[in-house]
Amino acid sequence: MTQFQPTVPTESEPVIEQQPDQEGASVAGLVERLIDYASYLHQLYTQAHLVHLNIEGPLFFPIHAFLKDQYDAHVTQFDSTCEFVRSLDYLVPLCQRSLLAAHKGFKHVKDFDTRNMLTTYLRNVEDAGLKAKELGQYANEVEAPDVENFLADTVGAMYKAAWMIKATLRSK
């Protein structure tokens, strides 16, 4: 069984066939996109945590505290995203290797320069906001208002974080 297949119902559960909704949008398509986004959030969490540990400079204390809040938020966002996958009766990847394989286009930090670390993280946070927005539109197409609402909140959180990082980078 792959992570994109629904789990097997017990004898007491009815089997519900997943039918595509408007223009090919489907629950299976939503699940695939949620798993991709969960992979992105997991990588974003790791990046925020490692930048938090390695950042140096005159703004160390406020950036360090901000990034701690960010990586805590990314863990919660990751967990919530995976819970939506499970609530749709699908499985999530069982290991980090499978999870990382779900999304390969993540931008990685290449050196320990504070500005470069924050700029890379900023790009990823902005991308996470855009991805959440696009995924929310897809959730709307398959009539998943709970997922759509969560993603709308995530969009707001990502763009607020991006604004704060930009304001910090401008102060140097």
Helices and strands as residue ranges (DSSP letters): G 22-24, H 27-54, H 60-87, H 96-101, H 114-141, H 145-170
